[in-house]
Amino acid sequence: MLSTFAGEGTNLMALLKFAARRNPNRIAVVDEREEITYENLYLQSQNLAQHLRSNFQLSAGKKAAFLCRNNAGLIRAACAASRIGARIFLLNPEMSAEQFSALVERHKFDFIFYDGELESLIA
């Protein structure tokens, strides 16, 4: 495990990498749309981290907010943001538009991940 932290730092992605090495074919996440093994979740999160870095300039220290219900996409994105070194903010998907606006004003998030069904809060 120490070698994993040496390569990844101490973050969610390091824990995922450790789990993927120990139990690559074991199921890591199940939601209503998909079932993902630790290895696949690790690889998908790595790819997403690269995409976020290259296409959205998400980088270490930036604030990444997550307005999502519990699903595989949230786990994948949180691990990717963790790999980059972004500061992660998990937001309550049940909050009102006013509460969301107040949080955005207060924290000035650099990037917001959200479920499509919650888009009305973002607008």
Salt bridges, closest charged atoms under 4 A:
GLU8 OE2 - LYS17 NZ 3.53
GLU8 OE1 - ARG83 NE 2.89
GLU32 OE2 - ARG33 NE 3.99
GLU34 OE2 - ARG76 NH2 2.98
GLU94 OE2 - ARG69 NH1 2.55
GLU105 OE2 - LYS108 NZ 3.14
GLU117 OE2 - ARG69 NE 2.48
